[in-house]
Structures are given as structure tokens and as C-alpha cells.
Amino acid sequence: MSPQPKAATPKSFLDTSIVHKIQLGTSQIQEYLRSAIPQKWYINNYVRMEYFRHSLIIWINLYFESADAKHKTFGDAWKLFSEGFGREAKIAVSALTTMEADGFSFAKEEDKPFCRGKLQDFIYSMALQFEEMFTDMGGDPTHCTRLRQALRVPDEATERDGQLLKVARIFQNEKECRSLCSIARFFTAVTHKPKFSAMAVATTTGKTVPKLKKIQEAVGEATKDPDAITCMTCSKMGDAVIASALDASWKLHSLDTVHVPISSALRIECEIHPSEKALAKRTAGGA
């Protein structure tokens, strides 16, 4: 009897939480993820959109806000921007601590134009790094239209601001973007409807329960009236949307434990990687 052929190794699909840490996490978690997740690293258009929503769009908004004359220094703009102490503040701080400092000061009025230029360079650099590091799997059943082109450095320096404004304006025009996407058909398609039905009855325990319930509620509402889905409601079920684009040929990598019950319901392989705090604690314990 001839030996049975080995099953193909699933390809690595990264959700937004992993992408974010590979791009902006501590050196420790970046090193861990690079060694723990087999390459190539795949994403899709929806993950790209989420990454932009949680980082680049925020930086672009900060870049243009900092030009306002009410901000005497570049540091003043950052301080006001960070007053919310929420996600946006944390993302802004991550950019601040990642950019190289070439002797400029956030506290000097005369350095404001130079500082803004450095932020602009950083935005384009991170967009380029994203495109070089991750491979688009080519499958986004939602056909999200909030990002309609890759953010690349224009040939002319004078076109940089214009391109950033165009990307931000398209991204933030949720009404138009929603009118162009296919999220409604996503919930009625024969290939995907059973997946959402399976996720609707997925169960879990512990701290994951509340988040799974919120996702299931959002999925339930979307299933009842797909045409009523908005960008806001879509964002509430992003984990389900990402996972539903995959099949058994993929292995989903995430930091979010809610993907365990979701992946189990969809019968796809999933690996949950440790958070930065958990990884630091594990390393300290082994020292």
C-alpha cells in the first residue's frame, strides 16, 4: 500500500491584532511573532482597512491638525490630541516613540514644520512597510471600499499632502463607501451564510464570553437586515468577517481569544499568540 500524501501545511493568515504588533509592538513581541508565525504572511483588504482605521488614518488626521496655527509647537498638537487617553492617544504615542529623532524638538516653535515633515515621512514609511511585509490573499468578500488605492510616495513631493487628504476623505466618507461595498450580499451568499449561522451558535467560557456575545448580536442584526449594515456595525463584527473569509487551507493567527470559538465553529485552524504583557511575564519567569 502506497503511503498517504501529507496534508498541505495551512498558510498563515494574520488578523489585525497581529499585524499591528508586528508593525508597532515592542521589540520583544516583534521578535516572537517573526519566529512563531511561518511566512509568507497573508492578509486581505479588510485587514488592511482595519489597520488603516486604527493607525494610519489617525496619524494622517494628526498631521493635518498639527498645521493649525492654534498649535504653537508640534508638541502642543500632540498633547491636545492625546487628551482623550483612549485608543487614538495610544496610537499617537506609538508613532511618537517609533519615529527617529534627529535632534528636533517638539517644544520649539521653529521646529514645527520639520516635525510635521517627519510625521509625514513616518506615515508613508509605515504604509510602504505594510505593503512589503504582508501579502494580499486576494479574498475580501465584503469588497470594502474605504481604501481604494495603496498609499505610496508620490513622484512629486508637492503631491504628498494631496494624496494623504484624498485617502483620508475617502476613508471617512462612510456613506459613500458603504454604498459601494458588498457587505450586504456577504450575508446572503450561499457560500458564506452557513458560516454566520455556525458562528451564531458558537459558545465559549471566561473573559471571551462578553465579546463573543456582542459579535453574535451584531451578526444577528446584520443577518436579519443586511441592507441596514453600516460601517459602524460592520466594525462591531470585524473578527467574524475576517474569519469567514477563510477555509481549511488557512491558519488564522491572532492575539484575540474570541477567535477560538469563531474558528472552531468554522472548522478552521487558529493559533492565539500571547499579548505583550503575557510574553514579558513569561520571559521574566524563565529568566
CORJO-V415405 format. One line per field, one symbol per residue. ss: DSSP state (H for helix, E for strand, - for the rest). burial: 1 if it has 16 or more other ideal C-beta (glycine too) atoms within 10 Angstrom, else 0. A space follows every 50 residues. Layout:
BEGIN
ss->???
burial->???
END
This chain:
BEGIN
ss->----------EEEE-HHHHHHHHH--HHHHHHHHHH----EEE-HHHHHH HHHHHHHHHHHHHHH--------HHHHHHHHHHH--HHHHHHHHHHHH-- --------HHHHHHHHHHHHHHHHHHHHHHHHH-EE-------------- ------HHHHHHHHHHHHHHHH-HHHHHHH--HHHH---HHHHHHHHHHH -------HHHHHHHHHHHHHHHHH-HHH--HHHHHH-HHHHHHH-----E EEEE---HHHHHHHHH--EEEE---HHHHHHHHHHH-
burial->00000000011111111111111110001001100010001111111111 11111111111110010000101111110011000001001101110010 00010100001100110111011101100100011010011101111000 10000000010001001100100000110010110110000100110010 01010001000100110110010000001010010111111111110001 1111111111111011010111111000100000000
END
